[in-house]
Amino acid sequence: MLSFINYLLSKLFMKKRHEQKLIILSVGLMIAFSIPISLLFNSEREVLGYPMILIYLFAVWMISIIISFVIVKRYDE
């Protein structure tokens, strides 16, 4: 019975190192999406007709989704 409870608890809570990685990712995203950093990419240049700031914001967003997926996928194993 105790091993079953331990199994359930291990499935409910992430390991500490995975939580730490997600917290670091969140802090990095707060910095990446901050106004001073975002305005570095606010220029007249365009990539495929889109302003650089949009390319930057969507690229950072996509990379953060991929990184968080990898972290959660490793936890699930």
C-alpha positions in Angstrom: 0.0 0.0 0.0 2.8 2.4 0.8 4.5 1.8 -2.5 1.3 2.6 -4.3 1.0 5.9 -2.4 4.6 6.7 -3.3 3.9 5.9 -6.9 0.9 8.2 -6.9 2.9 11.0 -5.3 5.7 10.7 -7.8 3.2 11.0 -10.6 1.5 14.1 -9.1 4.7 16.1 -8.4 7.5 16.9 -10.7 11.1 16.2 -9.7 12.8 19.2 -8.3 15.3 19.6 -11.1 12.5 19.7 -13.7 10.7 22.4 -11.7 13.9 24.4 -11.5 14.4 24.1 -15.3 10.9 25.4 -15.9 11.5 28.3 -13.5 14.7 29.2 -15.2 12.8 29.1 -18.6 10.1 31.4 -17.1 12.7 33.9 -15.9 14.5 33.8 -19.3 11.2 34.4 -21.1 10.4 37.4 -18.8 13.8 38.9 -19.8 13.4 38.0 -23.5 9.9 39.6 -23.6 10.8 42.7 -21.6 10.4 46.0 -23.4 14.1 46.9 -23.6 15.1 43.6 -25.2 12.1 43.4 -27.5 12.8 47.0 -28.7 16.2 45.9 -29.9 14.5 44.1 -32.8 12.1 47.1 -33.6 13.7 48.2 -36.8 12.7 48.9 -40.4 14.1 45.7 -41.6 11.7 43.0 -42.8 12.0 39.2 -43.2 9.6 37.8 -45.8 7.5 41.0 -45.5 7.2 40.8 -41.7 8.8 43.2 -39.3 11.8 42.0 -37.3 10.0 42.4 -33.9 7.3 40.0 -35.0 9.8 37.4 -36.1 11.7 37.8 -32.8 8.6 37.5 -30.7 7.2 34.4 -32.5 10.6 32.8 -32.6 11.2 33.2 -28.9 7.7 31.9 -28.3 8.2 28.8 -30.5 11.6 28.0 -28.9 10.1 28.3 -25.4 7.3 25.9 -26.4 9.9 23.4 -27.7 12.1 23.7 -24.6 9.2 23.2 -22.2 8.0 20.2 -24.2 11.4 18.6 -24.0 11.6 19.2 -20.2 8.1 17.8 -19.6 8.7 14.9 -22.0 11.8 13.9 -20.0 9.8 14.0 -16.8 7.2 11.7 -18.2 9.7 9.0 -18.9 
